[in-house]
């Protein structure tokens, strides 16, 4: 919410706590995934289905990987409704709910990542990578969802402007390698938001420094 934890007053703490509890009761997380063989090409990374993931940043990120797990996750339309209802009566509460929901969907992604690691014992994995990171275009949202049959399986779609609906949702890719990888952990140096991250400016970090 842009406020360092040590500066939050009791009223704000109580608001966030109440919102977090409401979110837990409302959310109905769903996710799905598929794994594909990949080839690294001059234009980017090509999946075994023929879909090209354009750009050099992902190509570098997946260097040494032989497969990629593509997944998507959503907290449910009910979470979007909860936030919209709060916007009509209390913008601070709406902001708190929005922030809690963002943290929650990232936690779901962490759990998916742990699950996928367990599916490939003895393998190595760079951190997950999503459309919008580096030069990987947001326009891939729709094709990735189609690849996963996400609209039918979990009700997750992308708009004509590549916005995911429900809003609190994520698409991501995780490389699979037989050898150790350099980007195994997310860090401020590798994060696309590293230069303008408000959390980092406040002295915090969400991965390795």
PyMOL commands that place a pseudoatom at each C-alpha (Angstrom):
pseudoatom trace, name=CA, resn=UNK, resi=1, chain=A, elem=C, hetatm=0, pos=[0.000, 0.000, 0.000]
pseudoatom trace, name=CA, resn=UNK, resi=2, chain=A, elem=C, hetatm=0, pos=[3.049, 2.244, -0.142]
pseudoatom trace, name=CA, resn=UNK, resi=3, chain=A, elem=C, hetatm=0, pos=[3.362, 2.445, 3.643]
pseudoatom trace, name=CA, resn=UNK, resi=4, chain=A, elem=C, hetatm=0, pos=[6.327, 0.761, 5.379]
pseudoatom trace, name=CA, resn=UNK, resi=5, chain=A, elem=C, hetatm=0, pos=[5.111, -1.710, 8.003]
pseudoatom trace, name=CA, resn=UNK, resi=6, chain=A, elem=C, hetatm=0, pos=[6.796, 0.140, 10.862]
pseudoatom trace, name=CA, resn=UNK, resi=7, chain=A, elem=C, hetatm=0, pos=[4.924, 3.356, 9.948]
pseudoatom trace, name=CA, resn=UNK, resi=8, chain=A, elem=C, hetatm=0, pos=[1.434, 1.833, 9.849]
pseudoatom trace, name=CA, resn=UNK, resi=9, chain=A, elem=C, hetatm=0, pos=[-0.856, 3.013, 12.653]
pseudoatom trace, name=CA, resn=UNK, resi=10, chain=A, elem=C, hetatm=0, pos=[-3.236, 0.714, 14.503]
pseudoatom trace, name=CA, resn=UNK, resi=11, chain=A, elem=C, hetatm=0, pos=[-6.238, 1.755, 12.419]
pseudoatom trace, name=CA, resn=UNK, resi=12, chain=A, elem=C, hetatm=0, pos=[-4.469, 0.822, 9.189]
pseudoatom trace, name=CA, resn=UNK, resi=13, chain=A, elem=C, hetatm=0, pos=[-3.297, -2.497, 10.629]
pseudoatom trace, name=CA, resn=UNK, resi=14, chain=A, elem=C, hetatm=0, pos=[-6.867, -3.317, 11.648]
pseudoatom trace, name=CA, resn=UNK, resi=15, chain=A, elem=C, hetatm=0, pos=[-8.201, -2.360, 8.208]
pseudoatom trace, name=CA, resn=UNK, resi=16, chain=A, elem=C, hetatm=0, pos=[-5.683, -4.575, 6.430]
pseudoatom trace, name=CA, resn=UNK, resi=17, chain=A, elem=C, hetatm=0, pos=[-6.321, -7.459, 8.837]
pseudoatom trace, name=CA, resn=UNK, resi=18, chain=A, elem=C, hetatm=0, pos=[-10.079, -7.232, 8.300]
pseudoatom trace, name=CA, resn=UNK, resi=19, chain=A, elem=C, hetatm=0, pos=[-9.629, -7.085, 4.531]
pseudoatom trace, name=CA, resn=UNK, resi=20, chain=A, elem=C, hetatm=0, pos=[-7.257, -10.051, 4.532]
pseudoatom trace, name=CA, resn=UNK, resi=21, chain=A, elem=C, hetatm=0, pos=[-9.788, -12.105, 6.473]
pseudoatom trace, name=CA, resn=UNK, resi=22, chain=A, elem=C, hetatm=0, pos=[-12.583, -11.145, 4.065]
pseudoatom trace, name=CA, resn=UNK, resi=23, chain=A, elem=C, hetatm=0, pos=[-10.383, -12.056, 1.119]
pseudoatom trace, name=CA, resn=UNK, resi=24, chain=A, elem=C, hetatm=0, pos=[-9.566, -15.500, 2.514]
pseudoatom trace, name=CA, resn=UNK, resi=25, chain=A, elem=C, hetatm=0, pos=[-13.288, -16.210, 2.924]
pseudoatom trace, name=CA, resn=UNK, resi=26, chain=A, elem=C, hetatm=0, pos=[-14.115, -15.011, -0.594]
pseudoatom trace, name=CA, resn=UNK, resi=27, chain=A, elem=C, hetatm=0, pos=[-11.283, -16.314, -2.771]
pseudoatom trace, name=CA, resn=UNK, resi=28, chain=A, elem=C, hetatm=0, pos=[-11.679, -19.573, -4.670]
pseudoatom trace, name=CA, resn=UNK, resi=29, chain=A, elem=C, hetatm=0, pos=[-8.231, -20.075, -6.229]
pseudoatom trace, name=CA, resn=UNK, resi=30, chain=A, elem=C, hetatm=0, pos=[-8.045, -22.162, -9.392]
pseudoatom trace, name=CA, resn=UNK, resi=31, chain=A, elem=C, hetatm=0, pos=[-5.145, -22.956, -11.679]
pseudoatom trace, name=CA, resn=UNK, resi=32, chain=A, elem=C, hetatm=0, pos=[-4.017, -25.166, -14.536]
pseudoatom trace, name=CA, resn=UNK, resi=33, chain=A, elem=C, hetatm=0, pos=[-0.764, -25.903, -16.353]
pseudoatom trace, name=CA, resn=UNK, resi=34, chain=A, elem=C, hetatm=0, pos=[0.888, -27.726, -19.240]
pseudoatom trace, name=CA, resn=UNK, resi=35, chain=A, elem=C, hetatm=0, pos=[4.520, -28.524, -19.991]
pseudoatom trace, name=CA, resn=UNK, resi=36, chain=A, elem=C, hetatm=0, pos=[6.106, -28.139, -23.422]
pseudoatom trace, name=CA, resn=UNK, resi=37, chain=A, elem=C, hetatm=0, pos=[9.452, -28.838, -25.038]
pseudoatom trace, name=CA, resn=UNK, resi=38, chain=A, elem=C, hetatm=0, pos=[11.148, -25.675, -26.258]
pseudoatom trace, name=CA, resn=UNK, resi=39, chain=A, elem=C, hetatm=0, pos=[13.718, -24.548, -28.789]
pseudoatom trace, name=CA, resn=UNK, resi=40, chain=A, elem=C, hetatm=0, pos=[15.682, -21.314, -28.573]
pseudoatom trace, name=CA, resn=UNK, resi=41, chain=A, elem=C, hetatm=0, pos=[15.567, -19.355, -31.823]
pseudoatom trace, name=CA, resn=UNK, resi=42, chain=A, elem=C, hetatm=0, pos=[16.923, -16.008, -32.948]
pseudoatom trace, name=CA, resn=UNK, resi=43, chain=A, elem=C, hetatm=0, pos=[13.517, -14.357, -32.465]
pseudoatom trace, name=CA, resn=UNK, resi=44, chain=A, elem=C, hetatm=0, pos=[12.829, -15.870, -29.037]
pseudoatom trace, name=CA, resn=UNK, resi=45, chain=A, elem=C, hetatm=0, pos=[11.583, -19.173, -27.603]
pseudoatom trace, name=CA, resn=UNK, resi=46, chain=A, elem=C, hetatm=0, pos=[9.362, -21.547, -29.575]
pseudoatom trace, name=CA, resn=UNK, resi=47, chain=A, elem=C, hetatm=0, pos=[7.092, -24.041, -27.850]
pseudoatom trace, name=CA, resn=UNK, resi=48, chain=A, elem=C, hetatm=0, pos=[6.617, -27.539, -29.271]
pseudoatom trace, name=CA, resn=UNK, resi=49, chain=A, elem=C, hetatm=0, pos=[3.104, -26.418, -30.304]
pseudoatom trace, name=CA, resn=UNK, resi=50, chain=A, elem=C, hetatm=0, pos=[4.658, -23.886, -32.685]
pseudoatom trace, name=CA, resn=UNK, resi=51, chain=A, elem=C, hetatm=0, pos=[3.810, -20.805, -30.595]
pseudoatom trace, name=CA, resn=UNK, resi=52, chain=A, elem=C, hetatm=0, pos=[6.674, -18.304, -30.592]
pseudoatom trace, name=CA, resn=UNK, resi=53, chain=A, elem=C, hetatm=0, pos=[7.376, -16.384, -27.383]
pseudoatom trace, name=CA, resn=UNK, resi=54, chain=A, elem=C, hetatm=0, pos=[9.191, -13.384, -28.871]
pseudoatom trace, name=CA, resn=UNK, resi=55, chain=A, elem=C, hetatm=0, pos=[12.003, -11.413, -27.278]
pseudoatom trace, name=CA, resn=UNK, resi=56, chain=A, elem=C, hetatm=0, pos=[15.557, -11.817, -26.104]
pseudoatom trace, name=CA, resn=UNK, resi=57, chain=A, elem=C, hetatm=0, pos=[14.973, -11.491, -22.353]
pseudoatom trace, name=CA, resn=UNK, resi=58, chain=A, elem=C, hetatm=0, pos=[12.987, -14.739, -22.036]
pseudoatom trace, name=CA, resn=UNK, resi=59, chain=A, elem=C, hetatm=0, pos=[15.399, -16.448, -24.427]
pseudoatom trace, name=CA, resn=UNK, resi=60, chain=A, elem=C, hetatm=0, pos=[18.266, -15.546, -22.099]
pseudoatom trace, name=CA, resn=UNK, resi=61, chain=A, elem=C, hetatm=0, pos=[16.224, -16.451, -19.020]
pseudoatom trace, name=CA, resn=UNK, resi=62, chain=A, elem=C, hetatm=0, pos=[15.491, -19.951, -20.356]
pseudoatom trace, name=CA, resn=UNK, resi=63, chain=A, elem=C, hetatm=0, pos=[19.006, -20.610, -21.622]
pseudoatom trace, name=CA, resn=UNK, resi=64, chain=A, elem=C, hetatm=0, pos=[19.908, -24.205, -20.741]
pseudoatom trace, name=CA, resn=UNK, resi=65, chain=A, elem=C, hetatm=0, pos=[16.280, -25.271, -20.267]
pseudoatom trace, name=CA, resn=UNK, resi=66, chain=A, elem=C, hetatm=0, pos=[14.781, -28.096, -22.351]
pseudoatom trace, name=CA, resn=UNK, resi=67, chain=A, elem=C, hetatm=0, pos=[11.169, -27.629, -21.274]
pseudoatom trace, name=CA, resn=UNK, resi=68, chain=A, elem=C, hetatm=0, pos=[8.891, -24.927, -19.941]
pseudoatom trace, name=CA, resn=UNK, resi=69, chain=A, elem=C, hetatm=0, pos=[5.848, -25.260, -17.696]
pseudoatom trace, name=CA, resn=UNK, resi=70, chain=A, elem=C, hetatm=0, pos=[3.151, -22.749, -18.622]
pseudoatom trace, name=CA, resn=UNK, resi=71, chain=A, elem=C, hetatm=0, pos=[0.549, -22.065, -15.948]
pseudoatom trace, name=CA, resn=UNK, resi=72, chain=A, elem=C, hetatm=0, pos=[-2.203, -19.639, -15.064]
pseudoatom trace, name=CA, resn=UNK, resi=73, chain=A, elem=C, hetatm=0, pos=[-3.983, -18.950, -11.794]
pseudoatom trace, name=CA, resn=UNK, resi=74, chain=A, elem=C, hetatm=0, pos=[-6.924, -16.857, -10.627]
pseudoatom trace, name=CA, resn=UNK, resi=75, chain=A, elem=C, hetatm=0, pos=[-8.465, -15.943, -7.275]
pseudoatom trace, name=CA, resn=UNK, resi=76, chain=A, elem=C, hetatm=0, pos=[-12.024, -16.030, -8.737]
pseudoatom trace, name=CA, resn=UNK, resi=77, chain=A, elem=C, hetatm=0, pos=[-14.552, -13.446, -9.984]
pseudoatom trace, name=CA, resn=UNK, resi=78, chain=A, elem=C, hetatm=0, pos=[-15.879, -13.127, -6.426]
pseudoatom trace, name=CA, resn=UNK, resi=79, chain=A, elem=C, hetatm=0, pos=[-12.670, -11.333, -5.413]
pseudoatom trace, name=CA, resn=UNK, resi=80, chain=A, elem=C, hetatm=0, pos=[-13.164, -8.767, -8.184]
pseudoatom trace, name=CA, resn=UNK, resi=81, chain=A, elem=C, hetatm=0, pos=[-16.724, -8.225, -6.936]
pseudoatom trace, name=CA, resn=UNK, resi=82, chain=A, elem=C, hetatm=0, pos=[-15.516, -7.795, -3.354]
pseudoatom trace, name=CA, resn=UNK, resi=83, chain=A, elem=C, hetatm=0, pos=[-13.083, -5.060, -4.418]
pseudoatom trace, name=CA, resn=UNK, resi=84, chain=A, elem=C, hetatm=0, pos=[-15.678, -3.280, -6.586]
pseudoatom trace, name=CA, resn=UNK, resi=85, chain=A, elem=C, hetatm=0, pos=[-18.170, -3.246, -3.713]
pseudoatom trace, name=CA, resn=UNK, resi=86, chain=A, elem=C, hetatm=0, pos=[-15.563, -1.681, -1.429]
pseudoatom trace, name=CA, resn=UNK, resi=87, chain=A, elem=C, hetatm=0, pos=[-14.765, 0.986, -4.050]
pseudoatom trace, name=CA, resn=UNK, resi=88, chain=A, elem=C, hetatm=0, pos=[-18.326, 2.277, -3.799]
pseudoatom trace, name=CA, resn=UNK, resi=89, chain=A, elem=C, hetatm=0, pos=[-18.155, 2.859, -0.042]
pseudoatom trace, name=CA, resn=UNK, resi=90, chain=A, elem=C, hetatm=0, pos=[-14.549, 3.043, 1.251]
pseudoatom trace, name=CA, resn=UNK, resi=91, chain=A, elem=C, hetatm=0, pos=[-11.536, 3.621, -1.009]
pseudoatom trace, name=CA, resn=UNK, resi=92, chain=A, elem=C, hetatm=0, pos=[-9.018, 2.808, 1.737]
pseudoatom trace, name=CA, resn=UNK, resi=93, chain=A, elem=C, hetatm=0, pos=[-10.684, -0.548, 2.251]
pseudoatom trace, name=CA, resn=UNK, resi=94, chain=A, elem=C, hetatm=0, pos=[-10.758, -1.087, -1.510]
pseudoatom trace, name=CA, resn=UNK, resi=95, chain=A, elem=C, hetatm=0, pos=[-7.031, -0.339, -1.733]
pseudoatom trace, name=CA, resn=UNK, resi=96, chain=A, elem=C, hetatm=0, pos=[-6.297, -2.723, 1.141]
pseudoatom trace, name=CA, resn=UNK, resi=97, chain=A, elem=C, hetatm=0, pos=[-8.357, -5.471, -0.506]
pseudoatom trace, name=CA, resn=UNK, resi=98, chain=A, elem=C, hetatm=0, pos=[-6.619, -4.887, -3.823]
pseudoatom trace, name=CA, resn=UNK, resi=99, chain=A, elem=C, hetatm=0, pos=[-3.176, -5.138, -2.210]
pseudoatom trace, name=CA, resn=UNK, resi=100, chain=A, elem=C, hetatm=0, pos=[-4.155, -8.237, -0.224]
pseudoatom trace, name=CA, resn=UNK, resi=101, chain=A, elem=C, hetatm=0, pos=[-5.478, -9.862, -3.395]
pseudoatom trace, name=CA, resn=UNK, resi=102, chain=A, elem=C, hetatm=0, pos=[-2.265, -9.120, -5.269]
pseudoatom trace, name=CA, resn=UNK, resi=103, chain=A, elem=C, hetatm=0, pos=[-0.255, -10.722, -2.460]
pseudoatom trace, name=CA, resn=UNK, resi=104, chain=A, elem=C, hetatm=0, pos=[-2.652, -13.679, -2.369]
pseudoatom trace, name=CA, resn=UNK, resi=105, chain=A, elem=C, hetatm=0, pos=[-2.397, -14.516, -6.064]
pseudoatom trace, name=CA, resn=UNK, resi=106, chain=A, elem=C, hetatm=0, pos=[1.400, -14.336, -5.809]
pseudoatom trace, name=CA, resn=UNK, resi=107, chain=A, elem=C, hetatm=0, pos=[1.224, -16.771, -2.891]
pseudoatom trace, name=CA, resn=UNK, resi=108, chain=A, elem=C, hetatm=0, pos=[-0.868, -19.120, -5.039]
pseudoatom trace, name=CA, resn=UNK, resi=109, chain=A, elem=C, hetatm=0, pos=[1.819, -18.864, -7.727]
pseudoatom trace, name=CA, resn=UNK, resi=110, chain=A, elem=C, hetatm=0, pos=[4.500, -19.688, -5.145]
pseudoatom trace, name=CA, resn=UNK, resi=111, chain=A, elem=C, hetatm=0, pos=[2.567, -22.836, -4.233]
pseudoatom trace, name=CA, resn=UNK, resi=112, chain=A, elem=C, hetatm=0, pos=[2.190, -23.798, -7.902]
pseudoatom trace, name=CA, resn=UNK, resi=113, chain=A, elem=C, hetatm=0, pos=[5.908, -23.269, -8.394]
pseudoatom trace, name=CA, resn=UNK, resi=114, chain=A, elem=C, hetatm=0, pos=[6.655, -25.573, -5.453]
pseudoatom trace, name=CA, resn=UNK, resi=115, chain=A, elem=C, hetatm=0, pos=[4.295, -28.195, -6.912]
pseudoatom trace, name=CA, resn=UNK, resi=116, chain=A, elem=C, hetatm=0, pos=[5.985, -28.016, -10.317]
pseudoatom trace, name=CA, resn=UNK, resi=117, chain=A, elem=C, hetatm=0, pos=[9.426, -28.379, -8.759]
pseudoatom trace, name=CA, resn=UNK, resi=118, chain=A, elem=C, hetatm=0, pos=[8.195, -31.596, -7.168]
pseudoatom trace, name=CA, resn=UNK, resi=119, chain=A, elem=C, hetatm=0, pos=[7.016, -32.899, -10.543]
pseudoatom trace, name=CA, resn=UNK, resi=120, chain=A, elem=C, hetatm=0, pos=[10.580, -32.801, -11.899]
pseudoatom trace, name=CA, resn=UNK, resi=121, chain=A, elem=C, hetatm=0, pos=[12.925, -34.240, -9.240]
pseudoatom trace, name=CA, resn=UNK, resi=122, chain=A, elem=C, hetatm=0, pos=[16.588, -33.647, -9.920]
pseudoatom trace, name=CA, resn=UNK, resi=123, chain=A, elem=C, hetatm=0, pos=[15.897, -30.736, -12.259]
pseudoatom trace, name=CA, resn=UNK, resi=124, chain=A, elem=C, hetatm=0, pos=[16.669, -27.026, -11.900]
pseudoatom trace, name=CA, resn=UNK, resi=125, chain=A, elem=C, hetatm=0, pos=[14.378, -24.067, -12.419]
pseudoatom trace, name=CA, resn=UNK, resi=126, chain=A, elem=C, hetatm=0, pos=[14.824, -20.348, -13.111]
pseudoatom trace, name=CA, resn=UNK, resi=127, chain=A, elem=C, hetatm=0, pos=[12.231, -18.174, -11.366]
pseudoatom trace, name=CA, resn=UNK, resi=128, chain=A, elem=C, hetatm=0, pos=[8.838, -17.800, -13.011]
pseudoatom trace, name=CA, resn=UNK, resi=129, chain=A, elem=C, hetatm=0, pos=[8.482, -15.302, -15.813]
pseudoatom trace, name=CA, resn=UNK, resi=130, chain=A, elem=C, hetatm=0, pos=[5.293, -13.594, -16.994]
pseudoatom trace, name=CA, resn=UNK, resi=131, chain=A, elem=C, hetatm=0, pos=[4.149, -11.621, -20.042]
pseudoatom trace, name=CA, resn=UNK, resi=132, chain=A, elem=C, hetatm=0, pos=[5.068, -7.996, -19.401]
pseudoatom trace, name=CA, resn=UNK, resi=133, chain=A, elem=C, hetatm=0, pos=[8.469, -8.884, -17.919]
pseudoatom trace, name=CA, resn=UNK, resi=134, chain=A, elem=C, hetatm=0, pos=[11.346, -7.508, -19.970]
pseudoatom trace, name=CA, resn=UNK, resi=135, chain=A, elem=C, hetatm=0, pos=[10.493, -7.578, -23.669]
pseudoatom trace, name=CA, resn=UNK, resi=136, chain=A, elem=C, hetatm=0, pos=[7.973, -10.444, -23.404]
pseudoatom trace, name=CA, resn=UNK, resi=137, chain=A, elem=C, hetatm=0, pos=[4.768, -8.811, -24.702]
pseudoatom trace, name=CA, resn=UNK, resi=138, chain=A, elem=C, hetatm=0, pos=[1.467, -8.725, -22.848]
pseudoatom trace, name=CA, resn=UNK, resi=139, chain=A, elem=C, hetatm=0, pos=[-0.174, -9.719, -26.122]
pseudoatom trace, name=CA, resn=UNK, resi=140, chain=A, elem=C, hetatm=0, pos=[0.810, -13.317, -25.277]
pseudoatom trace, name=CA, resn=UNK, resi=141, chain=A, elem=C, hetatm=0, pos=[-1.811, -13.464, -22.526]
pseudoatom trace, name=CA, resn=UNK, resi=142, chain=A, elem=C, hetatm=0, pos=[-4.561, -14.636, -24.868]
pseudoatom trace, name=CA, resn=UNK, resi=143, chain=A, elem=C, hetatm=0, pos=[-2.501, -17.251, -26.761]
pseudoatom trace, name=CA, resn=UNK, resi=144, chain=A, elem=C, hetatm=0, pos=[-1.173, -18.732, -23.513]
pseudoatom trace, name=CA, resn=UNK, resi=145, chain=A, elem=C, hetatm=0, pos=[-4.666, -18.970, -22.038]
pseudoatom trace, name=CA, resn=UNK, resi=146, chain=A, elem=C, hetatm=0, pos=[-5.887, -20.640, -25.234]
pseudoatom trace, name=CA, resn=UNK, resi=147, chain=A, elem=C, hetatm=0, pos=[-3.001, -23.095, -25.037]
pseudoatom trace, name=CA, resn=UNK, resi=148, chain=A, elem=C, hetatm=0, pos=[-4.094, -24.023, -21.512]
pseudoatom trace, name=CA, resn=UNK, resi=149, chain=A, elem=C, hetatm=0, pos=[-7.824, -24.064, -22.358]
pseudoatom trace, name=CA, resn=UNK, resi=150, chain=A, elem=C, hetatm=0, pos=[-8.087, -21.693, -19.389]
pseudoatom trace, name=CA, resn=UNK, resi=151, chain=A, elem=C, hetatm=0, pos=[-11.416, -20.044, -20.310]
pseudoatom trace, name=CA, resn=UNK, resi=152, chain=A, elem=C, hetatm=0, pos=[-13.152, -23.417, -20.120]
pseudoatom trace, name=CA, resn=UNK, resi=153, chain=A, elem=C, hetatm=0, pos=[-11.122, -24.991, -17.320]
pseudoatom trace, name=CA, resn=UNK, resi=154, chain=A, elem=C, hetatm=0, pos=[-10.917, -22.154, -14.798]
pseudoatom trace, name=CA, resn=UNK, resi=155, chain=A, elem=C, hetatm=0, pos=[-12.906, -19.279, -16.314]
pseudoatom trace, name=CA, resn=UNK, resi=156, chain=A, elem=C, hetatm=0, pos=[-9.822, -17.135, -16.995]
pseudoatom trace, name=CA, resn=UNK, resi=157, chain=A, elem=C, hetatm=0, pos=[-9.844, -14.934, -20.113]
pseudoatom trace, name=CA, resn=UNK, resi=158, chain=A, elem=C, hetatm=0, pos=[-7.935, -12.005, -21.611]
pseudoatom trace, name=CA, resn=UNK, resi=159, chain=A, elem=C, hetatm=0, pos=[-9.531, -8.833, -22.967]
pseudoatom trace, name=CA, resn=UNK, resi=160, chain=A, elem=C, hetatm=0, pos=[-8.767, -7.256, -26.342]
pseudoatom trace, name=CA, resn=UNK, resi=161, chain=A, elem=C, hetatm=0, pos=[-6.248, -5.068, -24.498]
pseudoatom trace, name=CA, resn=UNK, resi=162, chain=A, elem=C, hetatm=0, pos=[-4.604, -8.147, -22.904]
pseudoatom trace, name=CA, resn=UNK, resi=163, chain=A, elem=C, hetatm=0, pos=[-5.990, -7.566, -19.406]
pseudoatom trace, name=CA, resn=UNK, resi=164, chain=A, elem=C, hetatm=0, pos=[-6.756, -10.763, -17.511]
pseudoatom trace, name=CA, resn=UNK, resi=165, chain=A, elem=C, hetatm=0, pos=[-10.291, -11.289, -16.237]
pseudoatom trace, name=CA, resn=UNK, resi=166, chain=A, elem=C, hetatm=0, pos=[-10.846, -11.951, -13.401]
pseudoatom trace, name=CA, resn=UNK, resi=167, chain=A, elem=C, hetatm=0, pos=[-8.312, -9.213, -12.632]
pseudoatom trace, name=CA, resn=UNK, resi=168, chain=A, elem=C, hetatm=0, pos=[-6.478, -10.952, -9.806]
pseudoatom trace, name=CA, resn=UNK, resi=169, chain=A, elem=C, hetatm=0, pos=[-4.947, -13.568, -12.047]
pseudoatom trace, name=CA, resn=UNK, resi=170, chain=A, elem=C, hetatm=0, pos=[-1.517, -14.489, -13.404]
pseudoatom trace, name=CA, resn=UNK, resi=171, chain=A, elem=C, hetatm=0, pos=[-0.007, -16.269, -16.393]
pseudoatom trace, name=CA, resn=UNK, resi=172, chain=A, elem=C, hetatm=0, pos=[3.584, -17.450, -16.031]
pseudoatom trace, name=CA, resn=UNK, resi=173, chain=A, elem=C, hetatm=0, pos=[6.291, -19.718, -17.387]
pseudoatom trace, name=CA, resn=UNK, resi=174, chain=A, elem=C, hetatm=0, pos=[8.858, -21.778, -15.482]
pseudoatom trace, name=CA, resn=UNK, resi=175, chain=A, elem=C, hetatm=0, pos=[11.828, -23.306, -17.274]
pseudoatom trace, name=CA, resn=UNK, resi=176, chain=A, elem=C, hetatm=0, pos=[12.997, -26.863, -16.560]
pseudoatom trace, name=CA, resn=UNK, resi=177, chain=A, elem=C, hetatm=0, pos=[16.702, -27.678, -16.875]
pseudoatom trace, name=CA, resn=UNK, resi=178, chain=A, elem=C, hetatm=0, pos=[18.899, -30.727, -16.296]
pseudoatom trace, name=CA, resn=UNK, resi=179, chain=A, elem=C, hetatm=0, pos=[21.761, -28.457, -15.189]
pseudoatom trace, name=CA, resn=UNK, resi=180, chain=A, elem=C, hetatm=0, pos=[22.013, -25.627, -12.609]
pseudoatom trace, name=CA, resn=UNK, resi=181, chain=A, elem=C, hetatm=0, pos=[20.659, -22.262, -13.758]
pseudoatom trace, name=CA, resn=UNK, resi=182, chain=A, elem=C, hetatm=0, pos=[21.789, -18.737, -12.913]
pseudoatom trace, name=CA, resn=UNK, resi=183, chain=A, elem=C, hetatm=0, pos=[18.330, -17.192, -12.374]
pseudoatom trace, name=CA, resn=UNK, resi=184, chain=A, elem=C, hetatm=0, pos=[17.133, -19.723, -9.792]
pseudoatom trace, name=CA, resn=UNK, resi=185, chain=A, elem=C, hetatm=0, pos=[16.019, -16.971, -7.404]
pseudoatom trace, name=CA, resn=UNK, resi=186, chain=A, elem=C, hetatm=0, pos=[14.195, -13.741, -8.091]
pseudoatom trace, name=CA, resn=UNK, resi=187, chain=A, elem=C, hetatm=0, pos=[16.354, -10.763, -7.156]
pseudoatom trace, name=CA, resn=UNK, resi=188, chain=A, elem=C, hetatm=0, pos=[16.214, -6.988, -7.345]
pseudoatom trace, name=CA, resn=UNK, resi=189, chain=A, elem=C, hetatm=0, pos=[18.886, -7.105, -10.056]
pseudoatom trace, name=CA, resn=UNK, resi=190, chain=A, elem=C, hetatm=0, pos=[16.871, -9.463, -12.264]
pseudoatom trace, name=CA, resn=UNK, resi=191, chain=A, elem=C, hetatm=0, pos=[13.439, -7.972, -11.530]
pseudoatom trace, name=CA, resn=UNK, resi=192, chain=A, elem=C, hetatm=0, pos=[11.943, -5.811, -14.307]
pseudoatom trace, name=CA, resn=UNK, resi=193, chain=A, elem=C, hetatm=0, pos=[10.612, -3.445, -11.618]
pseudoatom trace, name=CA, resn=UNK, resi=194, chain=A, elem=C, hetatm=0, pos=[13.960, -3.185, -9.850]
pseudoatom trace, name=CA, resn=UNK, resi=195, chain=A, elem=C, hetatm=0, pos=[14.759, 0.380, -10.913]
pseudoatom trace, name=CA, resn=UNK, resi=196, chain=A, elem=C, hetatm=0, pos=[11.422, 1.907, -9.858]
pseudoatom trace, name=CA, resn=UNK, resi=197, chain=A, elem=C, hetatm=0, pos=[10.193, -0.449, -7.117]
pseudoatom trace, name=CA, resn=UNK, resi=198, chain=A, elem=C, hetatm=0, pos=[8.653, 1.528, -4.252]
pseudoatom trace, name=CA, resn=UNK, resi=199, chain=A, elem=C, hetatm=0, pos=[9.142, -1.437, -1.902]
pseudoatom trace, name=CA, resn=UNK, resi=200, chain=A, elem=C, hetatm=0, pos=[12.879, -1.449, -2.613]
pseudoatom trace, name=CA, resn=UNK, resi=201, chain=A, elem=C, hetatm=0, pos=[13.105, 2.331, -2.171]
pseudoatom trace, name=CA, resn=UNK, resi=202, chain=A, elem=C, hetatm=0, pos=[11.538, 1.915, 1.281]
pseudoatom trace, name=CA, resn=UNK, resi=203, chain=A, elem=C, hetatm=0, pos=[14.271, -0.558, 2.236]
pseudoatom trace, name=CA, resn=UNK, resi=204, chain=A, elem=C, hetatm=0, pos=[12.365, -3.799, 1.659]
pseudoatom trace, name=CA, resn=UNK, resi=205, chain=A, elem=C, hetatm=0, pos=[12.685, -6.599, -0.871]
pseudoatom trace, name=CA, resn=UNK, resi=206, chain=A, elem=C, hetatm=0, pos=[10.499, -9.510, -1.977]
pseudoatom trace, name=CA, resn=UNK, resi=207, chain=A, elem=C, hetatm=0, pos=[13.275, -11.830, -3.128]
pseudoatom trace, name=CA, resn=UNK, resi=208, chain=A, elem=C, hetatm=0, pos=[17.047, -11.960, -2.845]
pseudoatom trace, name=CA, resn=UNK, resi=209, chain=A, elem=C, hetatm=0, pos=[18.770, -8.590, -2.690]
for i in range(1, 209): cmd.bond("trace and resi %d" % i, "trace and resi %d" % (i + 1))
show_as sticks, trace
zoom trace
